[in-house]
Amino acid sequence: MSTPARPFLTLDERVDYLRRKNYLFDSIPSERAQERLAGVNFHYLLGYARNYRLLGSTGRVPTDDALDRVFDIVDADRELAISVFRGLRMLEWKLRALFVEHHCALFSPDACYLKANHYRVFKADLPPLAGILEKHIRRSREPYLVEHFANSDDAGALPVWAVVDTWSFGALSRVICETVPATCARQSDERRLWKEVATSLGVSATTVMGKLEAMTVLRNLVAHHSRLWMRPTAYTPKIPKVFPESLRSSVQPKSMYGAFLTLAEMLGPRDEGRALLAEIDKILSDNAAFRLGITHPIAKAS
């Protein structure tokens, strides 16, 4: 038997729903909060409200002016996402440049990157990587690519530096991780692209694949406006040891803050990474409840 569709709620019905479900505790929504309620997708807001109710019911956050406090967290989450996305873009620029540099040192700049045997199969359930890359290239409307395909249908004739920016972050990460060792390239010894990139980034080669996967997930969350607050990470490598133990032990391993530390490490913990963390810490310092949900998203019983 199918579940009846839930009706669309008017503004007054949303307020009543929040009250009946104890999202408001004993507080009355302010005029500001009700105006904000009319301008946000209610289902999206409930993701924040449910988690605030969880923390409030165990005494971890204040319960007065509950809806106003929830909207303050929504605003802080948006501000945090903007900062994190800026850091991810810097990482993306760095990865694209490093990939081209190391690919061209190990392989021919054209043709091979679109061949199936250029990649190892890590996950059999994922679509073949070479086909994904060519699809991205052909879908691009960059003038030089439009001109190329107007004169030739051979995508493999394009040098890798001319097409790398058409690939998604996820595809780029897969290329770095899944490229076969350079046994038939210009180098006589076996060299691995992902190890070369890790060395240039200054991160451990044993963890770089996991870090790239974690950054792909984080980028998707931020780019698609997903909630960061009170969201444990689905996959996060160990918190980098380049940061003090006092900092590493002060956050949950599966917290978003742990993912931010990974991003900072890949940017350079003493350069762009340090600046990013300072920006993030400033946002967190302005709202204790927000900081709690970023550093300790897994609520434990009191």
Secondary structure, DSSP 8 states (H G I E B T S, - for coil): ----------HHHHHHHHHHTTSSTT----HHHHHHHHTS-HHHHHHHHHHHHHHHHTTSS--TTHHHHHHHHHHHHHHHHHHHHHHHHHHHHHHHHHHHHHHHHHS-SSSGGGSGGGB--S-TTS--HHHHHHHHHHH---HHHHHHHHH---GGGS-HHHHGGGS-HHHHHHHHHHB--SSSSS-SS---HHHHHHHHHTS-TTTHHHHHHHHHHHHHHHHTT---TT---SS-----TTS-HHHHTTS-TTSHHHHHHHHHHHHIIIIIHHHHHHHHHHHHHT-HHHHHHHH--S----
